[in-house]
Amino acid sequence: MELVIGNKITTYDCHGEKVTGIIEQIYVNTIIVGTSTAKYVCLKKQLTA
């Protein structure tokens, strides 16, 4: 799976909660996923397709 800012993704945040949102920022070990109500920090090693 290629990580691209603006793409929709379903993954798990740092607390294990399932999150579906838009990739807003990409860092070395984490990504920031934004929804209409919040932003979540997700570890890259927890990503799911």
N, CA, C and O atoms as a GROMACS GRO file, in nm:
protein
  196
    1MET      N    1   0.084  -0.117   0.000
    1MET     CA    2   0.000   0.000   0.000
    1MET      C    3   0.088   0.124   0.000
    1MET      O    4   0.180   0.136   0.081
    2GLU      N    5   0.060   0.215  -0.091
    2GLU     CA    6   0.136   0.339  -0.101
    2GLU      C    7   0.067   0.447  -0.020
    2GLU      O    8  -0.054   0.467  -0.032
    3LEU      N    9   0.145   0.517   0.062
    3LEU     CA   10   0.090   0.625   0.142
    3LEU      C   11   0.101   0.755   0.065
    3LEU      O   12   0.211   0.798   0.031
    4VAL      N   13  -0.013   0.818   0.036
    4VAL     CA   14  -0.016   0.943  -0.037
    4VAL      C   15  -0.109   1.039   0.036
    4VAL      O   16  -0.222   1.004   0.070
    5ILE      N   17  -0.061   1.161   0.061
    5ILE     CA   18  -0.144   1.262   0.127
    5ILE      C   19  -0.270   1.285   0.044
    5ILE      O   20  -0.263   1.303  -0.078
    6GLY      N   21  -0.384   1.284   0.111
    6GLY     CA   22  -0.512   1.305   0.044
    6GLY      C   23  -0.588   1.177   0.016
    6GLY      O   24  -0.708   1.180  -0.014
    7ASN      N   25  -0.520   1.062   0.026
    7ASN     CA   26  -0.588   0.934   0.004
    7ASN      C   27  -0.667   0.893   0.127
    7ASN      O   28  -0.629   0.925   0.239
    8LYS      N   29  -0.778   0.823   0.105
    8LYS     CA   30  -0.860   0.770   0.215
    8LYS      C   31  -0.796   0.640   0.263
    8LYS      O   32  -0.747   0.561   0.182
    9ILE      N   33  -0.796   0.619   0.394
    9ILE     CA   34  -0.734   0.501   0.453
    9ILE      C   35  -0.817   0.454   0.572
    9ILE      O   36  -0.879   0.534   0.641
   10THR      N   37  -0.816   0.323   0.595
   10THR     CA   38  -0.873   0.264   0.716
   10THR      C   39  -0.760   0.196   0.789
   10THR      O   40  -0.693   0.109   0.733
   11THR      N   41  -0.738   0.234   0.914
   11THR     CA   42  -0.628   0.181   0.992
   11THR      C   43  -0.663   0.190   1.140
   11THR      O   44  -0.778   0.214   1.176
   12TYR      N   45  -0.565   0.169   1.226
   12TYR     CA   46  -0.585   0.176   1.371
   12TYR      C   47  -0.498   0.287   1.428
   12TYR      O   48  -0.382   0.302   1.390
   13ASP      N   49  -0.554   0.365   1.522
   13ASP     CA   50  -0.475   0.470   1.584
   13ASP      C   51  -0.390   0.412   1.697
   13ASP      O   52  -0.387   0.290   1.717
   14CYS      N   53  -0.321   0.498   1.769
   14CYS     CA   54  -0.229   0.454   1.874
   14CYS      C   55  -0.299   0.384   1.990
   14CYS      O   56  -0.235   0.315   2.070
   15HIS      N   57  -0.430   0.400   2.001
   15HIS     CA   58  -0.508   0.337   2.108
   15HIS      C   59  -0.579   0.211   2.061
   15HIS      O   60  -0.655   0.151   2.138
   16GLY      N   61  -0.556   0.170   1.937
   16GLY     CA   62  -0.619   0.050   1.885
   16GLY      C   63  -0.758   0.070   1.829
   16GLY      O   64  -0.825  -0.026   1.793
   17GLU      N   65  -0.803   0.195   1.821
   17GLU     CA   66  -0.935   0.226   1.766
   17GLU      C   67  -0.928   0.227   1.613
   17GLU      O   68  -0.834   0.283   1.556
   18LYS      N   69  -1.027   0.168   1.548
   18LYS     CA   70  -1.030   0.167   1.402
   18LYS      C   71  -1.069   0.306   1.353
   18LYS      O   72  -1.166   0.365   1.400
   19VAL      N   73  -0.993   0.358   1.256
   19VAL     CA   74  -1.012   0.493   1.205
   19VAL      C   75  -1.018   0.490   1.053
   19VAL      O   76  -0.935   0.425   0.989
   20THR      N   77  -1.115   0.558   0.995
   20THR     CA   78  -1.121   0.578   0.850
   20THR      C   79  -1.119   0.727   0.825
   20THR      O   80  -1.204   0.802   0.875
   21GLY      N   81  -1.020   0.772   0.747
   21GLY     CA   82  -1.009   0.914   0.720
   21GLY      C   83  -0.912   0.941   0.607
   21GLY      O   84  -0.873   0.850   0.534
   22ILE      N   85  -0.874   1.065   0.594
   22ILE     CA   86  -0.785   1.111   0.488
   22ILE      C   87  -0.645   1.130   0.546
   22ILE      O   88  -0.629   1.188   0.653
   23ILE      N   89  -0.543   1.080   0.475
   23ILE     CA   90  -0.404   1.100   0.517
   23ILE      C   91  -0.370   1.248   0.503
   23ILE      O   92  -0.380   1.304   0.394
   24GLU      N   93  -0.331   1.312   0.614
   24GLU     CA   94  -0.299   1.455   0.612
   24GLU      C   95  -0.149   1.481   0.617
   24GLU      O   96  -0.100   1.573   0.552
   25GLN      N   97  -0.076   1.402   0.694
   25GLN     CA   98   0.069   1.419   0.704
   25GLN      C   99   0.133   1.282   0.718
   25GLN      O  100   0.073   1.190   0.773
   26ILE      N  101   0.256   1.270   0.666
   26ILE     CA  102   0.330   1.144   0.672
   26ILE      C  103   0.466   1.172   0.735
   26ILE      O  104   0.540   1.259   0.690
   27TYR      N  105   0.499   1.096   0.841
   27TYR     CA  106   0.627   1.107   0.909
   27TYR      C  107   0.700   0.973   0.898
   27TYR      O  108   0.650   0.880   0.836
   28VAL      N  109   0.817   0.963   0.959
   28VAL     CA  110   0.898   0.842   0.949
   28VAL      C  111   0.825   0.720   1.004
   28VAL      O  112   0.818   0.617   0.938
   29ASN      N  113   0.770   0.730   1.125
   29ASN     CA  114   0.706   0.616   1.190
   29ASN      C  115   0.555   0.628   1.205
   29ASN      O  116   0.488   0.532   1.242
   30THR      N  117   0.500   0.745   1.176
   30THR     CA  118   0.358   0.768   1.197
   30THR      C  119   0.296   0.842   1.080
   30THR      O  120   0.366   0.901   0.997
   31ILE      N  121   0.163   0.838   1.074
   31ILE     CA  122   0.089   0.923   0.981
   31ILE      C  123  -0.022   0.992   1.060
   31ILE      O  124  -0.066   0.942   1.164
   32ILE      N  125  -0.066   1.107   1.012
   32ILE     CA  126  -0.179   1.178   1.071
   32ILE      C  127  -0.299   1.155   0.980
   32ILE      O  128  -0.296   1.188   0.862
   33VAL      N  129  -0.406   1.098   1.038
   33VAL     CA  130  -0.529   1.071   0.963
   33VAL      C  131  -0.637   1.163   1.016
   33VAL      O  132  -0.664   1.167   1.136
   34GLY      N  133  -0.699   1.238   0.926
   34GLY     CA  134  -0.803   1.332   0.966
   34GLY      C  135  -0.940   1.284   0.924
   34GLY      O  136  -0.959   1.230   0.815
   35THR      N  137  -1.038   1.305   1.012
   35THR     CA  138  -1.178   1.280   0.980
   35THR      C  139  -1.250   1.414   0.989
   35THR      O  140  -1.187   1.517   1.012
   36SER      N  141  -1.379   1.413   0.971
   36SER     CA  142  -1.454   1.538   0.977
   36SER      C  143  -1.458   1.596   1.118
   36SER      O  144  -1.488   1.714   1.136
   37THR      N  145  -1.428   1.514   1.219
   37THR     CA  146  -1.438   1.562   1.357
   37THR      C  147  -1.306   1.562   1.434
   37THR      O  148  -1.297   1.629   1.537
   38ALA      N  149  -1.204   1.489   1.389
   38ALA     CA  150  -1.081   1.477   1.468
   38ALA      C  151  -0.963   1.438   1.380
   38ALA      O  152  -0.979   1.403   1.263
   39LYS      N  153  -0.844   1.444   1.441
   39LYS     CA  154  -0.722   1.396   1.376
   39LYS      C  155  -0.662   1.288   1.464
   39LYS      O  156  -0.666   1.298   1.587
   40TYR      N  157  -0.607   1.184   1.402
   40TYR     CA  158  -0.553   1.070   1.475
   40TYR      C  159  -0.409   1.044   1.435
   40TYR      O  160  -0.373   1.060   1.318
   41VAL      N  161  -0.327   1.004   1.533
   41VAL     CA  162  -0.190   0.961   1.506
   41VAL      C  163  -0.192   0.810   1.493
   41VAL      O  164  -0.237   0.740   1.584
   42CYS      N  165  -0.143   0.759   1.380
   42CYS     CA  166  -0.142   0.615   1.355
   42CYS      C  167   0.001   0.570   1.326
   42CYS      O  168   0.072   0.632   1.247
   43LEU      N  169   0.042   0.462   1.391
   43LEU     CA  170   0.174   0.406   1.366
   43LEU      C  171   0.174   0.335   1.232
   43LEU      O  172   0.078   0.265   1.199
   44LYS      N  173   0.280   0.354   1.154
   44LYS     CA  174   0.287   0.289   1.022
   44LYS      C  175   0.285   0.138   1.035
   44LYS      O  176   0.231   0.070   0.947
   45LYS      N  177   0.343   0.082   1.143
   45LYS     CA  178   0.346  -0.064   1.157
   45LYS      C  179   0.208  -0.123   1.184
   45LYS      O  180   0.191  -0.245   1.174
   46GLN      N  181   0.108  -0.040   1.217
   46GLN     CA  182  -0.028  -0.088   1.243
   46GLN      C  183  -0.119  -0.069   1.123
   46GLN      O  184  -0.239  -0.096   1.132
   47LEU      N  185  -0.066  -0.025   1.010
   47LEU     CA  186  -0.150   0.004   0.895
   47LEU      C  187  -0.213  -0.121   0.838
   47LEU      O  188  -0.152  -0.227   0.834
   48THR      N  189  -0.338  -0.106   0.794
   48THR     CA  190  -0.410  -0.213   0.726
   48THR      C  191  -0.462  -0.158   0.595
   48THR      O  192  -0.481  -0.038   0.580
   49ALA      N  193  -0.486  -0.247   0.501
   49ALA     CA  194  -0.534  -0.202   0.368
   49ALA      C  195  -0.682  -0.173   0.372
   49ALA      O  196  -0.740  -0.134   0.271
   0.00000   0.00000   0.00000
